[in-house]
């Protein structure tokens, strides 16, 4: 008996050892990436490639690592769903189904035409071409979150397009599956569409009738472990359900998050999921690095790098064309096009299917997979290039009329608080004009599509050019107490008739500014930024509409949890 127990223990250790090893190596890769000022994604991909080059890739190809990698993408999509309530989906319908369709037709159709031109089989040209038109949800959403672009136009459009691409990927997987079974394609696609519609309806019903009662019951338990277990259960069970129905696990995870998005308990669920999302995503990116064939890369590195460069260049070009066709500006189209300018994890899955890979030479299939993996690794660099190029194009020559010239709100400082105010105003159709003196923040805000102008906010001469006197509300959100103190007497002297909202980086001097008649709020408090936004809308006497539950609702849920 003792021998059997010892054997079972060794068996368990052998099963989980690859995951433990990757976890430790991943920590090191993340630390090195941060030290080199690189995105951790680059470190994870490089780690996977290094393991493969040393000949240890087979040791990490077991089911445990694969399951953890898949879980990472599921948690990512679940988190995305938490920010896409039914109201937001209705608001973003034109981007999801309009812009998303256009992007797939232009990018997927472009690659399909290219494959046709090279004489590849028709089936591969269609399935493989549209697979190349997909972008990486995991990489792009991670970058959008890291850059705090979730609510700016480029970030919102990217998320919406990726949602549509995930739906399109399901159809491509169904089409690829029909090749192996020899079945008719049209009925298979129709059945997949009906299943996806049924899953969406179930998610809507769950959100409307079950989410509240379930979480109220859990709240009474008063146990953080129960919250954690519930969050994991919803994310994994939703993916499992759609997977059992023959659909994508990630679609189910997204719908599971969407079902909770309107709940007052959303912030609690998101808090529990975030730690797991980051952990398991590292396994996904390491697995992508492992998928690169080091032998092929060594023997045909020129061809592989050229294929990756061609993929990125064509993908960016197709995406920019789609943006322009959708009546986006040239800078906006460039930034979005470069952000979505990589291959997709779904394409790796599709090209790995025997029915698809068997249509072309093994060497070509390996080169395509390697090119996609390389494109994922350099996405942070490519997207930064697009962002800088967009910023330079947006700067351009001096406008005859300032963007936001007739806006009722002026925002001084476009840090996190200023951007949140600008996003809320934009969503409600209210104009604003922003001023930023910091060159780096100015470039980033300009690239992200904000109505911002670079000027020294403490120089009254710039106020005349901006037309400060005709505004209704001035929001001072510099994030610097010394600068705020410098601006306060100027605001009092030159703008006595407009509402003055001060976003303070701490409790110090709150009373000082309030005594001057300014509305000063400490943005470091839990409701700080939300209070600033509420003050602006109150001063404008305008009812605020929000696309997702407000922070005040989330905090109410926490207080009563």
N, C-alpha and C positions, 0 to 999 in steps of 0.2 A: 504493500500500500504506500509505504514511504517512497519507494522508487517511482511509483506511478505519479505521486504528487510532485516529486522533483522533476519528472519528465514533463508534466503539464506546466509547471512553472517556467521551465526552459522554453517550452513551446510559446507561451505568452510573451516572454522576453524577446524571442526571435521575431515574433509578429510585430511588436511595437517598436523594436529597435530602429528600423529605418526612419520612422516618424520622429523619434527622440533625437536621432542624429541630425536630421534635417532641421529640427527646431533649434538645436544648438548652433548649427552652422548658419541658419537664417538670422539669428541674433547678431552673429559676427558680421554677416554681410550687410545688415541694416546699419550697424554702427559705422562700418567702413564707408558706406555710401553717404551717410550724413556727414562724416568727417571730410569727405571729398566734395561736399555740397551737391550730391547727386540724389535723385529720387531713389528711395529704397527698391522700387521695382527694378531698376537697372542692376542693383546688387543681387537681387534674387535671381534674375535671369542669368547674370554672369556666374553665379554660384552653380546653377543647374548645368550650364555649359561646361564649367570647370570640372564638375563631377563626371560628366560624360567624357570629357577629354582624357581624364585619368583612368577611364575604363571601369568606373563603378556604377554606371547608370542602371544596370540590371538589378543591382542590390536595392534600388529605390523604386522599383516598378510594381510593387505589391499592391494589394487591394486597400490596405490601410491608408497609404499615401494618396492613392487615387481618390478614395472617398473623402479625405480631408480637403483635397484640392477642389473637388466638386462642391463640397460644403461651403468653401470660401466664396465661390461665385454665387451660390444660392443666398448666402447671408448678404452679399453685396446687393443683389436684386431685391431681397426682402427690405433692406434699408432704403433702397430707391423707392419701393412701393410705399413705404411709410411717409414719403413726401409727395405722393401722388394720390390725394383723396379724389373722390368722384367729382368734386367741384373743380379741382385742378385739371383732371382729365378732360372735362367739358371745356375748360378754358384753353387747354393746350391741344384740342382736337385738330385744329388746322395744322399745327406743327407735327403731331403724331401721324395723322393719316394723310395730310397734304404734303408737307415738306418731306416726311419720311418716305412716302411713296415716290416722290420726285427724285430724292437722293438715290434710292435703290434702282430706279429705272435708268438714271444717268450713269451711276458708277457701275452697277451690275451689268447693265446693257453695254457699257463701254468695254468692260473686260470680256464679256461674251463675244462681242464683235472682234476683239483682238484675238481671242482663241480660235474663232472661225477662220480668221485671216491666216493663222499659222497652220491651218489644216488639221486641227484636233477634232476628234469625234463630236458629233452634234450634241449628244447627251452630256459629254463633259463640258463642252463650250457653254451650255446653258446653266447646268448646275454649278460647275466650277467657276464660271464667270460671275454669277450672282453671289457665290460664296466669297469671292474676292471683293465684292462690293460691300460686304459687311465690315463693321469696325468693332473694336474691342470694348465691350461694355465694362469689363473689369478695369482696364487701364484708364479709359476716358473718365468714367465716373470717379475713380480714385483721384485723378488730377483735378477734376472740377471741384471736388470736396476740399482738397488740399489748398486750392487757390481761392476758396470762398466765392466761387462763381455760380453757385447753385441757383441764385435768383437773378443773375444778370442775363441779358438777352441771349448771349452766346451759350451760356451754361444751360439755360432752359431749353433752347433749341436742340442742343446736343443730347440732352437726356431724353427728349421727346423722340428724336430720330432713332436713338438706340432702343427705345421701347418698341418702335415699329420694326426695327431690324431683328429683334429677338423673335417677334411674330413671324417675320419672313424666314428666319433661320429654321423655325419649326417646319415650315412648308418645304424648305430645301431638304431637310432631313427625311421628310416623308417621301419626297421625290427620289432621293438617293436610295431609300429603302425599297421603293418599287422596282428599282433596277435589279436588285438582288433577288427579288421574288418573282420578277417577270409579270407582275400585276399591272393593271391599267392605272395610269397616273391620275386622271381626272377624278375618279371616285375616291381615291386615297386622299387627295387634297381636299375634296369636299367634306369627307368624314373628319379630317383634322380640323377644318374650319368650324364644323359643328361642335366638336369637342371643346375647342378653344372658347367658343361662344357660351357653351354650357358652364365651363369653368368660371368665366367672367360673371355670369348670372349668379352662380353659387357664392362667389366672393361678395357680390353686392348684397345678397340676402343675408349673408353672415355679418357683414358690416352693419346692416340696418337693424337686425333683430337679435343677434346673439352676442356681439362684441361687448356691449354695455353690461348685460347680465352676467356674462362669464367673468369679466374683470372685477365687477363689484363683489362677486363671490370670492374671487381670489384675494381681493383687498382685505376682506374680513379675516383671512387667515393670518395677515400681518407678518408674512415670512418672505424675506428677500429670495430665499431658495425657490419658493413657489413661483415668484415672478420670473426668475431665470429659467426655470423648467418650462413655464408656459410660453415664454418668448421663443425658446429653442423649439418647442413642440410645434408652434404655429408655423415657423419658418421651414422646418424640415418636413412636417406632415403635409403642408400645402404643396411643396415640391414633389414629395413622394406620390401624392394623389394624382398630379398631372402626369408624372412619369409612368404610373400604372395605367393611365388612360392613353398612353402612347404619345404624349406631348413632352415638351421640354420641362425639365425640373426647374429651370430658372423662371419660366413663365409662372409656374405655380408659386414659387417663392415671391415673385413680384406681386401676384394677386393676393397672397397672404398678407404682405405688408400693406397693400392698398386697403384691405378689409379693416385694418387697425388704424389707418391714417386719420379718420375722422373721430377716433375715440379720444376721450380726455386722458386715457392712459398711454397714449402713443409715446410720450417722452420717456416713460418708465421702460417700455418695451425696447425703445431705441437704445437706451442706456445699457440695457442688459446685452443686446445684440452686438454693439460696437466692438467690445473686446474680442468676441469670437470672430467677427468679420475680419479684423486686422490680422489675427493669428492665422486663420485658415487660408486667407488670401495669399499669404506668403508661400504656402505649399503649392498653390495654383501656379504662381509665377516661377517657382523653382521647377515645377513639372514641365512648364513650357520650355525653360532652358534645357531640361533633359531631353526634350523632343528634337533638339538640334543634333544632327548627325555630325560628330566631330571629324570623322574620317572624310565624309563628303566635303565638309567645310575646309579641311586641310588640302584635299586634292583638287577641289574646284572652288577655292575661295573667291577667285576673281569673278566667276560666273554667279556664285551665290550672292556676293555683295552687289553685283550689277543687277541681279534679279530683285534684290531688296530695294535698291535705289530706284529701279524702274517702277516697282510696285508703289512705293511712297510717292514718287513724282506723279504717276498717273492717277493715283487715288486722290491726292491733293487737288490735281487739276479737275478731275471729275466732280469732286465735292464743291469746288469754287464755282464751276459752271452751274451746278444744281442750286447753289445759293443765289447766284445772279438770276437764274430763271425763276426763283422764288421771290424776286424783287428785293433781295437784300442789297445793301451797299457793297462796294468793292472791298473796303477794309473788313466789314463783318463777314463777308463770304470767305475771304482769305483766312481770317482767324478760325472760323468754324471748319473750313476745309482742311487746314493743317491739323487741327485738333482731332479730326476723324480720319487722318491720313495713314492709318496703319491697317494691318490685317486683323482678323478676328479669331478668338479662341474657337468659335463655331466652325470656322473654315478649317482649322486643324483637325477637328473631329470629322468633318465631311471628307476631307482628303485622306483620312486614315481608314475610311470604310473600304473594304475589299472591292465592292461593286464599283466605286468611283475610281480608286487607285488603279484598278485593272484596266481602265479605259486608256491609260497613257503609260509611257515607259516608267519604270521604277525610279530611274535617275531624275526624270523631270518632276515626279511627285515629291522626291526628297528635296529637290531644289526649291520647289514652291513652299514646302513646309518650313524649310530653313529661312527663306526670304520673309515669310510671315513672322516667324519668331524674332528675326533681326528687327523687323519693323516695330514689333512690340517693345523691344529693348530701347530703341531710339525715339520712341514717341515723346517723352518729356522734352528732348532737344528739339524735335521738329515742331512741336506745338509752341515752344518758346520762340522759335524763329517766326512762326506765323503771327504770334502775338506782337512781337516787336515790329514786324513789317506792317501790320494793321495799325499800330500806334503811329508810325511815321506817315502812313498814308492819310490817317485821320487828321494829323496836325496840318498838313498841306499849307496852302497860302492862307493869309488872313481872310476870314469870312467877311462878306459885306454886312452880314447881320449875325450877331452872336447866336449860337445854338442855345435855346432857352431864353431868348431875349425878352419874351413876353411872359415868362414864368413867374408865378406868385411867390416862389420860395427860392432863396439863395442858401446854399450849403457851403460853409467855409471849412474845408478839410474833408477829403474823401478816404478816410481810413475805414475800418469795419463799421463804425457807427454811422458815418456819413453815407456809406454805400447802402446800409440797411434803410435809412430814411429815403434815399433816392429810389431804391427798389420798390418801397411801399408807395411812393408817389407815382412812379411809372405804372405800377399795376392798377392804380386808381385813375389813370389818365390825367394826372396833374403834372404840369410842367415844373421844372426846377432848373437852376443854373448853379453849377458847383465851381468852386475856386480851390486850387491846391498849389501850395508853394513848393512842396517837396518834389524834386524832379522824378525820382523813382516811382512814387505813388501816382504822380501825374501820368507818367507813361503807361503804367499798368491800368489805371482807370480809363484812360483814353482808349487803350487797346480793347478794353472790355465793353466799350460802347457807351460810356457815361457822358453826359453833357458837361464836360469839365474844361476849364481854362486855367492855364498856369499864370499865376500872378502872386505878388507879395500882398497877402491879405491885410497886413498891417500898414500898408501904404495907401492913404486916402485917395491918391491920384487914381489908383486902380479901381476904386469904388465908383468914381465918376464914369469910367469906361464901362463898368459892369452895369451901371444903372441901379445901384443898390437902393436908392431912394424910392423907387416905384414898386418895390417888393412888399409883400404882406407879412412874410415871416423870414427871419434870419436864423439859421441853425449854425452855431459855432461848435464844430466837432473836430478840433485840431488834435485832441488827445494830449495836449501839452498845457499844463497849468500856467507856465510863464507866458506863453503866447496868448492864452485866454485873458490873462490879466492885462496884457498889453492892448488887446483888442477892445476890452470892456469900455474904457472911456471914449474910444472912437465911436463905438456903436451908440453909446448913450448920447453923445454930442451930435452925431450926424444922422442917426436913425431913431429919433425919439418916438415916432408914430407907428413903428412896426413891431410886431411881436418878436421877442428875442429869447431864443431857447439855447441854453448852454449845456453841452454834454461834457461833464467833468470827469477826469480820469481817477477820481477818488473823492472821499468825503471832505477833504480839505477845501476850505474857501467856499463851501456851498452857501453858508449864511451870508458871506460877504457879497456874493453875486445876487442873492435873493433880495438883500436890502437895497440893491441898486434897481430893483424892479424887473430883474431878469428871471426867467424860469430855469433854474439850475438843477440838474439831476446828476447823481453819481451813477455812471454807466457800469460801474463794477458790481453793482447790486444785481440780484437775480432778474429784476424787472426793469433794469436801467434803460436799455435800448428801446424796449417796448414802450416805456413811459415817455421817452423822447418823441417817438413816432406819434403816440396818442396826443401829446401836447401840440404837435404840428397840425394834426388834423382838427383838433379842437380850435386852434387859433384861426384856421381856415374856415371853420364852421362847415366841415365836410364830413359826411359819414364814411367811415373806412370799410372797404371790402378786403377780405384776406383770402388767398388761395388755399391755405392750410390752417389748421387750428393755431390760434395765436399763442404766444408764450404765456400769456396770463391764464389761458385755459389749461395749458400744460402744468403750470405751477399749482393751479387749483387742484388738479388731479394728484399732484405729489403731496399737497397738504392733507388731502382726504384719503390717501392711500393707506 
